Amino acid sequence: MNGRDLSSGEVQALLATYEELALAWDAERQAKKANRIFDKLHQIALQLRPLESGREGLESLLRHDNRGVRLKAASDCLAWGSEEALSTLEGLVEPRGTHSLSADMTLREFRAGRVRFDW
C-alpha cells in the first residue's frame, strides 16, 4: 500500500501507531529491541511522507512533550526539508538532555548532505 491509497482514518491510525512506537523506542534500553522499533517507525514514515496529511501529522509530533518522539519525527520530517524539523533538532541539542547527541549528529549529517531517506 502506498501513501496515495490511505484514507484519512488510516493516516490518523498510522500517526497514532507512530506516536506509540516512538514512545516505546524512547523508553527501550535494549539496542536490539530499539532497532526493531526504529525500523517499524521508518516503515510508517515511508507510508505517511507522500501525503500532505501524513507530513502534517508527522510535523505535529515535533511539538510532542517527549524528546524521543520529537527526535524521531524531526528526523523523518527532514525528508521534505521541514524548517520546523531543523528548529526542533536544534532545540534538542541545546539545552543538553536526552537525545542531544543524536540530534546534533543528525543536523550535522543533514547539513553535509549525507542523510539518506530512501532505505
Backbone torsions as a table, in degrees:
resi	resn	phi	psi	omega
1	MET	NA	126.3	176.5
2	ASN	-98.5	169.2	-175.8
3	GLY	-57.7	-30.9	-177.9
4	ARG	-70.3	-14.3	-179.5
5	ASP	-93.7	-0.2	-174.3
6	LEU	-87.1	133.6	173.1
7	SER	-81.4	168.7	177.7
8	SER	-58.0	-42.0	179.0
9	GLY	-64.0	-38.4	178.7
10	GLU	-67.6	-38.9	177.0
11	VAL	-61.3	-46.2	-179.7
12	GLN	-62.8	-39.5	178.4
13	ALA	-65.4	-41.8	177.6
14	LEU	-64.2	-40.2	178.6
15	LEU	-64.5	-39.1	178.0
16	ALA	-65.3	-41.3	178.0
17	THR	-65.7	-41.6	178.3
18	TYR	-58.0	-48.5	-179.7
19	GLU	-60.6	-45.0	-179.8
20	GLU	-61.5	-45.3	179.4
21	LEU	-67.5	-37.5	178.9
22	ALA	-64.2	-38.1	176.1
23	LEU	-64.9	-42.0	178.7
24	ALA	-65.3	-41.6	178.2
25	TRP	-60.4	-43.8	-179.5
26	ASP	-62.6	-36.2	-175.9
27	ALA	-84.8	-19.6	-174.4
28	GLU	-72.3	130.1	-178.9
29	ARG	-105.5	-7.2	176.8
30	GLN	-96.6	118.3	-173.8
31	ALA	-55.9	-41.9	-177.7
32	LYS	-61.8	-43.7	178.5
33	LYS	-68.5	-41.6	179.3
34	ALA	-61.4	-39.6	179.6
35	ASN	-65.1	-38.1	177.3
36	ARG	-64.1	-42.6	178.3
37	ILE	-63.5	-43.6	179.4
38	PHE	-57.0	-43.9	179.6
39	ASP	-63.0	-39.5	177.3
40	LYS	-64.0	-41.0	177.6
41	LEU	-60.7	-42.6	-179.7
42	HIS	-63.5	-41.5	179.6
43	GLN	-62.6	-38.7	177.1
44	ILE	-66.6	-43.9	179.8
45	ALA	-59.5	-38.6	178.4
46	LEU	-62.6	-32.5	177.5
47	GLN	-75.1	-32.9	-176.1
48	LEU	-83.4	-32.5	-174.1
49	ARG	-55.5	-39.4	-177.0
50	PRO	-68.0	-17.0	-176.4
51	LEU	-102.4	136.4	176.0
52	GLU	-57.1	-43.2	-179.9
53	SER	-65.3	-32.3	176.4
54	GLY	-68.7	-43.6	177.7
55	ARG	-64.3	-42.8	178.6
56	GLU	-62.8	-39.4	178.7
57	GLY	-64.6	-43.4	177.0
58	LEU	-63.7	-40.9	179.0
59	GLU	-65.3	-29.1	177.6
60	SER	-65.1	-26.3	178.9
61	LEU	-76.1	-9.4	176.7
62	LEU	-67.2	-14.5	179.4
63	ARG	-107.2	13.8	-178.7
64	HIS	-65.1	151.5	178.6
65	ASP	-66.6	-28.9	-174.8
66	ASN	-86.9	128.7	-178.6
67	ARG	-63.9	-36.4	179.4
68	GLY	-66.3	-40.5	177.4
69	VAL	-63.1	-44.1	179.2
70	ARG	-62.9	-41.7	180.0
71	LEU	-61.9	-49.3	-177.5
72	LYS	-65.4	-44.8	179.5
73	ALA	-63.0	-43.5	-179.5
74	ALA	-61.9	-42.3	179.0
75	SER	-61.1	-39.7	178.8
76	ASP	-72.6	-34.7	-179.1
77	CYS	-71.6	-16.9	176.5
78	LEU	-63.6	-21.1	-178.5
79	ALA	-57.8	-28.9	178.0
80	TRP	-114.1	19.5	173.1
81	GLY	70.0	31.7	-178.7
82	SER	-59.9	119.3	176.3
83	GLU	-63.9	-35.9	179.4
84	GLU	-65.2	-33.9	177.5
85	ALA	-64.9	-43.8	177.6
86	LEU	-60.4	-44.9	178.6
87	SER	-62.2	-40.2	179.0
88	THR	-63.7	-44.8	178.4
89	LEU	-62.0	-42.6	177.5
90	GLU	-60.1	-37.9	178.4
91	GLY	-69.8	-21.1	175.5
92	LEU	-84.2	-25.1	178.3
93	VAL	-70.7	-47.0	179.3
94	GLU	-130.6	129.8	0.6
95	PRO	-71.6	151.4	-177.7
96	ARG	-60.7	144.8	178.6
97	GLY	179.9	-165.9	178.1
98	THR	-56.2	131.8	177.1
99	HIS	76.0	7.4	178.6
100	SER	-61.1	-43.6	-179.0
101	LEU	-64.4	-44.4	178.9
102	SER	-61.6	-42.3	178.8
103	ALA	-63.6	-42.2	179.9
104	ASP	-63.4	-44.8	-179.4
105	MET	-67.7	-37.7	177.7
106	THR	-61.5	-45.8	178.1
107	LEU	-60.7	-45.7	-179.1
108	ARG	-60.8	-46.7	-178.9
109	GLU	-66.5	-40.1	178.8
110	PHE	-63.4	-47.2	-178.2
111	ARG	-66.9	-24.9	177.6
112	ALA	-87.7	-1.9	178.5
113	GLY	77.1	23.2	-176.3
114	ARG	-106.0	8.2	179.5
115	VAL	-90.2	128.6	178.4
116	ARG	-102.1	139.2	179.3
117	PHE	-116.3	1.4	-172.4
118	ASP	-100.5	8.3	-178.7
119	TRP	-84.7	NA	NA
